[in-house]
């Protein structure tokens, strides 16, 4: 059953309240907050490539407080083990049974800080849980629950002692974006409240985790015209056929676009997806999924360039405005 206009209006107002609440802790970044929130409601994950001190931890804590969820921060280092992330089974001498002790990954919002500092073995521990929202340890499966969002960060400047994220892991992030530094006026406001070391602590919950899961289910019912589906398929094909790419947008990447486009449409009060939603989301959803040809990259071509060429080269359909 498709979303109704009345449900879309409720979704829009609720989404705006969530963004406004988080904005109290991460000021002046409404667009980024909206993208991260949309990724969570699309049941995906976020890669933040940003310099230190831009509010990544504050964003994760504020989001968890807003949806009445739990939060965890994992500092990724070269000596971090997979069990430090997922948890470990330990023998209890009193009960004479093996018991599973959950790791920090079992939280509503998980901040994987400097994810590229951990070894590939530890990074691979996230593959199953990011794709299927569950962890398998010693043959036993443990569900993470809903909502479940991994916000991973990496520093774009400091590369010493880091491991490049493999394409299979990058493809599991629904979006890649950055918070960036605030403008002058917002910086002044932040400095005025500098005595508050934990601004997210004072936030009141706007919604429950159960209601967040309901919003995710409701967003999945947003209507997508066949013409828009074809538009997404043609755009992904264009990235694969571009001479500058060795690897274009995958099928997973195309599915990710539809999932978050539905949320984006509902967040703007619509019960249907427009081609403009696809254009708006193309860069954050697809830029990290492309692998460029070495010569093209050396010549100055970027993922953003390839996506822009695809958007310019494929005509957007005139989608109907209702199901």
N, C-alpha and C positions, 0 to 999 in steps of 0.2 A: 504493500500500500504506500502510495507516494505521500510526501509531506504536503500538508495543506497550507494555504496562505496565512491562516491564523497561527499555526504552529511555527511557521517561518518568522512571523512577527515576534512571537515569544522568544524564539531562539536568538533573534537579533538583539532584543533588549537584555536578555540574560548574558549574552556574550559581551556586550558593551559594559555591563556591570562588573564582569570578571576582569576585563582589561583595565577599567578605571581603578579597581581595587589594587591590582598589581602595580599600577602606575604610581601609587603612593610610595612604594618602596624602590621602584626602578623608574625614576622620573624622566619624562620627555622621550620615552621610547615606545610609544603606543603602537607603532607599526610593527616593530620587532615582537612586542608582547603578543599582538594579534596573530602573527605568524606562528609563534611557539604554541600558543593556545590552540590554534587551528590544527597544528600537528598532533597535539595531545588528543583532541577530539576525533581526529582521523586515525587514532591509535597507531601513530608512527613515532619516530624519534628525531632528535635535533642535533646537528653538529654546529657548534659555535666556533668559528675561527676568529680569535680576538686577542688583543694585547691584554696583559694582566691589569687588574684594577678597573675593569669596565662594568662590573656589576653582575657577573655571571652567577656567582653564588647567591647573591641577593635575589636574582630572578627565580632561581630554583626554589629557594625558601619561601618567597612571596607566593609563588604559584601553588606550592603545597599547602600553605596556610589558607589561601583563598578557596581551595576545593576541599578543605578539611581532611587533607591527606597527610601521609608521612613523607619525610624527605631524608635522604642519605647522601653523603659526599664521600667519594672514593678518590683518594689521591693516587694516581697511577705513577708507579716508579719502576725501574728496571727489575727490582727484586720482588715485585708483587706477584703472588701466585694465583692461579685460577680459583683455588678454594677460598682465597681471601675475598673474592668477588661473589662467588655463588654460594659458598657455605661448605660445610664438611660433615661427614658422618662420624660420630664418636661413640665408642662403646661405653655404656653406663654400667659400672660394676654393681650398683645397687639393684637395678632392674634386670641386669643381665641381658640387655637389649642394645642394639645399635640405634642411636637417635640422631636425627638430622638437625644440625644447628644452622639456621638460615644466615646467609651472608647479607651484606648491605644492599645487594641488588633487589632484595625483597622490600621495596619501598614504593610509594606511589610515584614520587619524583626522585630520580637518581642522577646526581651530578657526577659524571665521570671526568674528573679534572685532569687535564693534560694527558689525554688517553694515548697519545702517540709516544709517551715515555715508557709504557709497559712493553714487554716482549711480545712477539707475535703469538706465542702460546697463551699468554694471559688475555690478549685482545680476542683470541678465538673463543674464549669462554663466554663472550657476549653474543656470539652469532646466534645460538639457539634461542636465548631469552629475548633478544631483540626481534626476532622473526616470529616466534610462537608464544611469547609471554609465559614461558615456563622453563624450568631448569631440571635436567636429568642428572642425578648423582647416584652412582652405584646401582643403576638400572631403575631407580625410582624417580617418578616425575613429580615436580612440585610447581604448582601454579603461582604466578605472581599476583594475580588479582587485577581488578580494574579500578581506576585508571592506572596505567603504567607507562611512564615516560622516561627515557634516558636522554639527558642533556650532556653531550660530550663536548669537551673543549680542547682546542689545540692552539698553540702560539704560532702565528704565521712568521715570526721573526727568528726566534731562537730554535735552531734545528740540531744543535749539538746534543748527542745522547738520545736522539729520538728514533722511532721506527715508523716508516711511512705506512699509513693504513692501507691494507690491501683493497683492491676493487670490490671484492665480495662483501667486505665490511662497510665500505663507503655506500654501497648500493642499498644497505639496510637503513640508512638514515633518510627519513622522508624529506627533510629540507636541510640546507646548509645556509647559514646566515651569520651576521655579526651584530653585536650591540653597538659598538663604536662609542666614541666619546660624546658627552652631552654638549649642547651649545652653551654659549656664555651665560645666558639668563638662567638656564637650568643648573649650570654649575654653581652659580651664586646661591640658588635655593638649597642645593645639596650641602654647600659649605655652611650655610646658616644653621642647618640641622646636624652638623658634624658630630655633636656630642652624643647623638643616638647611634651607637655602634651596630645595632641590629634593627633596622627599620621594619623588617618583615615581622618581627615579634609582636608588634602592636596591631597587626592586621586581623580583622574579623573575617570568619569564613562567610563566603557569599552563597556557597552551594555545598552539598554533601558529595562524597565520592560516588554514592549510588546514583545521584542525579546527573553526575558527569557521565556515567556509563549510559544513562538514559538519553542524554544529549547526543552521545556518539551514535547510538542506535537510531535516533531520530534523523541525524544528519545523513546516515546511510540511505535514507529513503528519499533524498532529494532527487528530482527527475533530471536525467541527462538525455538530450536529444541524440538520435543516431548520427546526425550530422556533426555534433560536437565530438562524439566518440571517434568518428572518422578523422576529424581535424587533429585530435591527439595522436592517432595512429600515423597520420601523414607527417606530423611534426617529428615524431620519434624516428620514423624512417628517414627523414631528411638529415637528422643528425648522424645516422649510420652511413649514409651515402656521401656525406661531406668529405671532400678529399683531405681535409685537415685532421680527421679523426681516425684512430685505430679501433676505437670502441665507442659506439654511440649509446643512446639511451636504451636500456633494457626493457623487457616486458614488465618487470617489476617496477621500473621507473614510470612506465605508462599507467600502470594500475595505481601507483602512488599519486599520480597527478589527478586521476578521477576521484580518488578518495578525499584528497584535501580540497579539491575544487568544490565538492559537494558541501563540505563544511564552510568554505569561504562564501559560497552562495547563501547558505542559511544565515551566516554571520552578518550578511548585508541585507537580510530580510527577504530573501527570495527562496522559492521552493523549486527553482530550476537553475541549471548552470548555464552561464553565457560564455561565448568564446573569449570575451574580455577577461573572465576569471582565469582562463588558461594562460593568456598573455601575461597577466599580472604575476602568476605563480611560476612561470616557466623557468626563470633564472634560479630562484631558491630551491626548486624541486629537482632541477636537472643539471645544474652547473657542476656538481661534484661527481656526477656519474660518467662524464666523458673522459676518455683517454685520448690525448692528442698525439698526432704524429710528431716525432722529434724535430724534424725539419720545419714543420709548420709552427711549432711552439717556439723554436729558435727565431723564426721570422717575425714573431710578435703576435701570432694568433692565440687567442684564449678561448676557454669554454664559453664565455659570454659572447664572443664573436660568432661562434658556431651557432649558438641558440638564436642570436639576433638574425643571422642569415636564414635560419629555418623559419622564423616568424615572418620575415620579409618575403620569403619565397613561396609560402603556402597561404593561399587566400582563406581568410576566416569565413565560416558559413554564416548565413543569416538565420540563426536559430529562432524557433518560435519561443514566445515568452511564457508558455504554460504547457503543462502536460496534457 
